[in-house]
Amino acid sequence: SGDAYPTLGDSLLVCEDVTRYMRRLVLAANKKVQSDDVVVPDCSLDIAVSPNGTIYYSNASEIRKLVAGD
C-alpha cells in the first residue's frame, strides 16, 4: 500500500541483483509494466514491509529503512 509512502503509490518494488537498483513498477490493468523508476541504487537482496507499513531493503552488508522521499 502507498499509505506510508505516498510518492510510491500502489506499486511493486523489486531489487535487481545485477544492477543493485530498487525499482518501482506500476502495472496496467493488462498486467504489463506501465511505469519503471529507480527508487534507490543499492538494493541487491530483498525488500520487506513491517506491519506498520515501513519498507526495509537489504544489500550484502546491511538492512536499510526506506525513508519517505527517497
C-alpha positions as protocol buffer text, in pm:
chain_id: "A"
residue {
  index: 1
  type: SER
  ca { x: 0 y: 0 z: 0 }
}
residue {
  index: 2
  type: GLY
  ca { x: 114 y: 353 z: -63 }
}
residue {
  index: 3
  type: ASP
  ca { x: -14 y: 492 z: 269 }
}
residue {
  index: 4
  type: ALA
  ca { x: 331 y: 523 z: 432 }
}
residue {
  index: 5
  type: TYR
  ca { x: 498 y: 632 z: 107 }
}
residue {
  index: 6
  type: PRO
  ca { x: 254 y: 848 z: -92 }
}
residue {
  index: 7
  type: THR
  ca { x: 506 y: 915 z: -372 }
}
residue {
  index: 8
  type: LEU
  ca { x: 532 y: 542 z: -440 }
}
residue {
  index: 9
  type: GLY
  ca { x: 158 y: 485 z: -454 }
}
residue {
  index: 10
  type: ASP
  ca { x: 39 y: 130 z: -501 }
}
residue {
  index: 11
  type: SER
  ca { x: 322 y: -24 z: -696 }
}
residue {
  index: 12
  type: LEU
  ca { x: 553 y: -323 z: -699 }
}
residue {
  index: 13
  type: LEU
  ca { x: 905 y: -281 z: -557 }
}
residue {
  index: 14
  type: VAL
  ca { x: 1184 y: -514 z: -666 }
}
residue {
  index: 15
  type: CYS
  ca { x: 1560 y: -537 z: -604 }
}
residue {
  index: 16
  type: GLU
  ca { x: 1772 y: -625 z: -905 }
}
residue {
  index: 17
  type: ASP
  ca { x: 2070 y: -847 z: -838 }
}
residue {
  index: 18
  type: VAL
  ca { x: 2280 y: -734 z: -1133 }
}
residue {
  index: 19
  type: THR
  ca { x: 2224 y: -355 z: -1128 }
}
residue {
  index: 20
  type: ARG
  ca { x: 2157 y: -339 z: -750 }
}
residue {
  index: 21
  type: TYR
  ca { x: 1869 y: -96 z: -809 }
}
residue {
  index: 22
  type: MET
  ca { x: 1541 y: -94 z: -623 }
}
residue {
  index: 23
  type: ARG
  ca { x: 1287 y: -39 z: -895 }
}
residue {
  index: 24
  type: ARG
  ca { x: 926 y: 74 z: -868 }
}
residue {
  index: 25
  type: LEU
  ca { x: 699 y: -91 z: -1120 }
}
residue {
  index: 26
  type: VAL
  ca { x: 345 y: 23 z: -1191 }
}
residue {
  index: 27
  type: LEU
  ca { x: 134 y: -239 z: -1364 }
}
residue {
  index: 28
  type: ALA
  ca { x: -150 y: -162 z: -1604 }
}
residue {
  index: 29
  type: ALA
  ca { x: -480 y: -348 z: -1596 }
}
residue {
  index: 30
  type: ASN
  ca { x: -344 y: -590 z: -1860 }
}
residue {
  index: 31
  type: LYS
  ca { x: -55 y: -675 z: -1619 }
}
residue {
  index: 32
  type: LYS
  ca { x: 208 y: -508 z: -1840 }
}
residue {
  index: 33
  type: VAL
  ca { x: 459 y: -261 z: -1694 }
}
residue {
  index: 34
  type: GLN
  ca { x: 322 y: 90 z: -1733 }
}
residue {
  index: 35
  type: SER
  ca { x: 600 y: 270 z: -1543 }
}
residue {
  index: 36
  type: ASP
  ca { x: 950 y: 172 z: -1426 }
}
residue {
  index: 37
  type: ASP
  ca { x: 1153 y: 401 z: -1198 }
}
residue {
  index: 38
  type: VAL
  ca { x: 1471 y: 360 z: -990 }
}
residue {
  index: 39
  type: VAL
  ca { x: 1398 y: 429 z: -620 }
}
residue {
  index: 40
  type: VAL
  ca { x: 1742 y: 364 z: -462 }
}
residue {
  index: 41
  type: PRO
  ca { x: 2071 y: 249 z: -615 }
}
residue {
  index: 42
  type: ASP
  ca { x: 2187 y: -9 z: -357 }
}
residue {
  index: 43
  type: CYS
  ca { x: 1931 y: -286 z: -310 }
}
residue {
  index: 44
  type: SER
  ca { x: 2062 y: -625 z: -411 }
}
residue {
  index: 45
  type: LEU
  ca { x: 1888 y: -881 z: -191 }
}
residue {
  index: 46
  type: ASP
  ca { x: 1537 y: -834 z: -56 }
}
residue {
  index: 47
  type: ILE
  ca { x: 1255 y: -598 z: 37 }
}
residue {
  index: 48
  type: ALA
  ca { x: 1022 y: -641 z: 335 }
}
residue {
  index: 49
  type: VAL
  ca { x: 731 y: -441 z: 474 }
}
residue {
  index: 50
  type: SER
  ca { x: 672 y: -415 z: 850 }
}
residue {
  index: 51
  type: PRO
  ca { x: 320 y: -432 z: 998 }
}
residue {
  index: 52
  type: ASN
  ca { x: 310 y: -51 z: 1021 }
}
residue {
  index: 53
  type: GLY
  ca { x: 396 y: -16 z: 650 }
}
residue {
  index: 54
  type: THR
  ca { x: 766 y: 75 z: 679 }
}
residue {
  index: 55
  type: ILE
  ca { x: 974 y: -63 z: 392 }
}
residue {
  index: 56
  type: TYR
  ca { x: 1312 y: -223 z: 462 }
}
residue {
  index: 57
  type: TYR
  ca { x: 1561 y: -336 z: 198 }
}
residue {
  index: 58
  type: SER
  ca { x: 1897 y: -507 z: 209 }
}
residue {
  index: 59
  type: ASN
  ca { x: 2227 y: -543 z: 33 }
}
residue {
  index: 60
  type: ALA
  ca { x: 2522 y: -774 z: 108 }
}
residue {
  index: 61
  type: SER
  ca { x: 2626 y: -584 z: 422 }
}
residue {
  index: 62
  type: GLU
  ca { x: 2322 y: -423 z: 585 }
}
residue {
  index: 63
  type: ILE
  ca { x: 1949 y: -379 z: 618 }
}
residue {
  index: 64
  type: ARG
  ca { x: 1820 y: -27 z: 548 }
}
residue {
  index: 65
  type: LYS
  ca { x: 1494 y: 154 z: 607 }
}
residue {
  index: 66
  type: LEU
  ca { x: 1341 y: 335 z: 310 }
}
residue {
  index: 67
  type: VAL
  ca { x: 1279 y: 695 z: 413 }
}
residue {
  index: 68
  type: ALA
  ca { x: 975 y: 867 z: 262 }
}
residue {
  index: 69
  type: GLY
  ca { x: 1106 y: 1093 z: -11 }
}
residue {
  index: 70
  type: ASP
  ca { x: 1397 y: 859 z: -104 }
}
